[in-house]
């Protein structure tokens, strides 16, 4: 058979987050062949993931199948798989079960949690990066109230009705605000023996202020708004111990069984397999054009890239930065293909937003520092605008905007991981099940197993 | 402290399905104290669960927190827990960690799958009764296509692109139809190396016809509609063997890795702890008034009850039957409380419906046998009517009806059970991950583990 086509350059893109997906779109009408590899089958709108964790939205509201987004872009192959290793000298990436060679590579593998050396904290205090984590956090929050209601007849255990968020960045602030509204408003009339409005909610920050990446003005406003919602904020309180039913932060001992981790992120461990310099957050120190030293065909974008602006400030780990970097890397690859030299990346700062609840937010836009309602309106429209770009589901947007405004937390579901049904056991095996930590022994004696 | 209140009778209701929830509502303004116990925190609209399994709807669309449904009914306590044993002589039910005594008991614990003695088939062919199962089936169906796309370069493995539904009752017919539309229409343009429209879909039934509980006319119509959608239907083909990558049905060997079980249900194992006669499906043979012999204060309703109508036919395992029985049992309890005698239950048959896809359905309503579009319109309005009864979420209904009609399967997500992050391992541990069954060895040698 005659090969009529000239071989097209093969671009491999790792990660279908904001960086990777926007890079793919730049190639839409270009004579390249693209392989986009992601660990999941969906693009996740991470800025709203905290709402899944707090029952405001459901996973399908903020996640769209990658194939569906790119179904009309014929030059891209989408592959579900986890890249375990990049072999820069051989120009290939390795999955568990296969290797893929590339001519150009964009690494947009993002960031993951770090527990600062206390890896055993991970099972006690899950972080919030994936749908599975959001659903697990939702399960833990809701189960705490179910357990409290169940045990209320006996005594009120402080550890059950205390929810703790560790880390006062944007995610921590947003989760704490959403949890406060969930307990103070949405669930207010749902229980008979406990009053969810009296739930103790703590936000713990190691540093001197909330939202350290935003202005002092916004930090102060966020703190005030959270306190008005009844959230206790502990500043200057690094967590030094974390166990099943308590933690120690800034010398205080806090009884709790429900802890959410939003204290630290590091670059994906994939970065370690690149022969490139990493900063002290495990992020790849990229060249001015977003490529890495020694390998001009490899670009790193998004949360995994460490890029210092001419002002000396690092580019923040935000969706707009990832989008800009992804597009820039793709354009630089097109320049290389066409025999041109690459051009340096310039970050255009569109501002930083954080929401603290319905109708409250803070915004830093250039020298403009906004708080409360107007900032929230900006927040709302920005997010709707970005979501539409990916999904074009106007009816759903109306629906969730409406649900969001009316406090109808329609996704308040406790779901369990599937397990094959085992004859002779209850449908729900006991360890997953919210037992009463009061350890009340039934008069039947030992726990029952069929 | 003076006890001003006369002690109210305590009614315990096990299960918040159609039967249990409708029983609770009868007591709304009555001087009783109710404890409603369910294994999950949500009422599930089971008739649409197959749509979650096939990506058409998302769990929150068909599940509502029980507490939310009953938040204004002050005489009910909702308890998240699994009843493991009923002790009729001591008038109490036992959970894992506590015992609850009752004056009156309604058992609405429903039905579960049966593998007819082949319990080891459960992990190969999950059934469809809970959200966890629906999400798992969705994951398996979608992962099959991801794996097929990944392996297509090498060879096309028949077992990967063959989906099998076992059991030709309403659930089986509905799943097979929905899977056919998912592959033939929704996913048609999403892949590059495989053509999802060529997916082999089989529906296997042990008996001589589909929908054995409906009329011959409806069986014939369902069969024709499914064949038009490209589903291969095997009748008179009991499954005799089921393994990881094949099954044997009616003597045929079929290569497949994706099997869904809808072949048999039996009463919840809880029934065995009641001192009452069971039929050969493990369901409780109830008296005319829905109570059980020897215990006039215990009523059994819904899928767990075996009730023979005066015509000799059993009451079918359908939502309208459970609703009617739940209400009737509650009214009989009120009669007992007021010193009256109970009255016998009479089932009012509203007809039977099954859908085979968008704009196709069959309906038996009395002597009326409908098929295709008109039956489907009845199906649609019936389901919307029942959903509204529980949820009053009109905007959501419009949204999903619209999505349903336009083939926009917006919930096509592969999600994994949450696991604590383990340092030194990939985020996704390998056994859960869709490896390439082609067993292609990478040139890096053995599989990589960080």
Interface residues (C-beta under 8 A of the other chain):
Chain A: X39 X40 X41 X42 X58 X59 X60 X61 X63 X64 X65 X67 X68 X71 X72 X74 X76 X77 X78 X79 X80 X81 X82 X84 X85 X87 X94 X95 X96 X97 X98 X99 X112 X113 X119 X122 X123 X126 X127 X130 X131 X132 X133 X135 X136 X142 X143 X146 X149 X150 X187 X189 X190 X191 X192 X193 X269 X393 X395 X396 X398 X399 X402 X408 X410 X411 X412 X413 X414 X415 X416 X417 X418 X419 X420 X421 X422 X423 X426 X427 X428 X430 X433 X434 X435 X436 X439 X440 X442 X443 X444 X447 X448 X449 X450
Chain B: X39 X40 X41 X42 X58 X59 X60 X61 X63 X64 X65 X67 X68 X71 X72 X74 X76 X77 X78 X79 X80 X81 X82 X84 X85 X94 X95 X96 X97 X98 X99 X112 X113 X119 X122 X123 X126 X127 X130 X131 X132 X133 X135 X136 X142 X143 X146 X149 X150 X187 X189 X190 X191 X192 X193 X269 X393 X395 X396 X398 X399 X402 X408 X410 X411 X412 X413 X414 X415 X416 X417 X418 X419 X420 X421 X422 X423 X426 X427 X428 X430 X433 X434 X435 X436 X439 X440 X442 X443 X444 X447 X448 X449 X450
